[in-house]
Amino acid sequence: MAMKTYKGIPYHLWNPYTQMDRFISFLGMGPTILTRGEGHYVYNDRDQRYINGNSCTWNFSIGYGREEIIEAASRQMRELPFSSCWGLVHPRAIELAARLVQITSGNFAHVYLGSNGSEAVETALKLARQYHRQSPDAKDRGRFKVISLRGSYHGYAYGAATLSGSEDYEAKFGPMVPGFLQIEPPYCYRCPYRKDGYPDCGLACAQALEKTILAEGPESVAAFIMEPVMGEFGVVAPPEEYYRRVGETCRQYGLLFIADEVTTGFGRTGKLFVSQYWDPQPDVLCLGKAISGGYLPLAATLATEAIYQRFQGKQNYFMHGSTNSGHPVCAAVGLAAIDIILREKLPENAARVGTYLKSRLSDLMTSHPIIGEVRGSGLMIAIDLTRDRKTKERFTGDEIYNFLLDAIGRGLLLSYSDWGLSLFPPLNIDEGIADQIVGIMDKTLRTGAIAELDRKARLLKEFAISKL
Ligand SMILES: Cc1ncc(COP(=O)(O)O)c(C=O)c1O
């Protein structure tokens, strides 16, 4: 097959999470090649405009054209574009770590800087194992198991990916990391535990953690990790009580409690961080994505003073790190992005506009029986699609993909998965953009859209992004 080219340049790139044969054959159509951004919009190479309804990969939270960020990056590029944090340091890394400790719950005292969410999670996992390995109490040194929620997404790295409990990962590149186990997620709309619903269910999903710890033997379990709101799984959040129950279970059995706020952090749900209101507090916090407004790769893993203290001395230092940990330009951009997020009160804006958007999308349920549930908080909203509201039967993956294509064809980029469609727009959108989004969703979800599924399937030929 002749090699595809872009402006005469042969296409050698291998895209992440992308079905390359399909992508390559449709390269250049729709929003497959984006060339510029402006505020909440992105443009393709034919200057067609799309609403950035998924903030790229849920990270680009403050919009395009932020001069403050560009200035911070160029200043740092001139001053000190790179210096390592391996046994050395530079001012921006010190400042960023202090800023993160200051704006989080007050429970964290030490910050490991990284480049992406997967690294933030990988860091937390190794931290948890090493923490127990060097416990003063010999009976805790055998703790290595990590419990997570089935269907969660914590990243691509082996440890992070193992947490999902995904059969696909196991089939493609198993065996995955040993010692990881999953409990079913707190998915009230399609509860995997019971039919009677919260609160009658007694929060069976939270009880499952304790049961699993007891079944495995508490002295073998190192940590429990969860996303406060499961993004990829379907913007699924448990009842508030769940956080307290699993936190207390972690305390009771000596597990580290890890909150993965890579997606929810920095205002996405309408709160700066979801876990800052939890009691008990998590012991470790993973951050990424919007930490830099999405402008540069940056992530962080925060730990408590008690954890840090166990890593003192020649034998005990944290044997982990990466070349780009604490990269000065990324750190400078992170500081500037955090200033913008706080100064412009973006969590508050996400809460306000998110409430409006969610309520307008919920209104569509009256005219669109295929909407099973609209859920989420802030600007992290899922539209769960079902063939039949009573049985909650799902559409096929191809059918959901057709809805996605339809929305893209109307100028809205959004995310999709087996259960439906989701919106993660930039945190500074206003009601006007929310109205545009609702207008497009209304057309996309019209019952006609189902009748025309075959026609939509043909639209696959116009778009080729397998994961937006
Ligand atoms: C909750 C959560 N954790 C970790 C990650 C991995 O982040 P990254 O893709 O930056 O490695 C993601 C990515 O979507 C995520 O949603």
The ligand as an SDF file (V2000), in Angstrom:
LIG
                    3D

 16 16  0  0  0  0  0  0  0  0999 V2000
   -7.7090    8.8890   36.5160 C   0  0  0  0  0  0  0  0  0  0  0  0
   -6.5490    8.7870   35.5760 C   0  0  0  0  0  0  0  0  0  0  0  0
   -5.3660    8.3930   36.0480 N   0  0  0  0  0  0  0  0  0  0  0  0
   -4.2860    8.2970   35.2550 C   0  0  0  0  0  0  0  0  0  0  0  0
   -4.3750    8.5790   33.9010 C   0  0  0  0  0  0  0  0  0  0  0  0
   -3.1690    8.4420   33.0390 C   0  0  0  0  0  0  0  0  0  0  0  0
   -2.7010    9.7060   32.6770 O   0  0  0  0  0  0  0  0  0  0  0  0
   -1.7400    9.8880   31.4140 P   0  0  0  0  0  0  0  0  0  0  0  0
   -2.5510    9.5840   30.2040 O   0  0  0  0  0  0  0  0  0  0  0  0
   -1.3350   11.3330   31.5030 O   0  0  0  0  0  0  0  0  0  0  0  0
   -0.5950    8.9750   31.5910 O   0  0  0  0  0  0  0  0  0  0  0  0
   -5.5950    8.9840   33.3640 C   0  0  0  0  0  0  0  0  0  0  0  0
   -5.7240    9.2890   31.9340 C   0  0  0  0  0  0  0  0  0  0  0  0
   -6.7960    9.4400   31.3810 O   0  0  0  0  0  0  0  0  0  0  0  0
   -6.7240    9.0740   34.2230 C   0  0  0  0  0  0  0  0  0  0  0  0
   -7.9280    9.4410   33.7560 O   0  0  0  0  0  0  0  0  0  0  0  0
  1  2  1  0
  2  3  1  0
  2 15  2  0
  3  4  2  0
  4  5  1  0
  5  6  1  0
  5 12  2  0
  6  7  1  0
  7  8  1  0
  8  9  2  0
  8 10  1  0
  8 11  1  0
 12 13  1  0
 12 15  1  0
 13 14  2  0
 15 16  1  0
M  END
$$$$
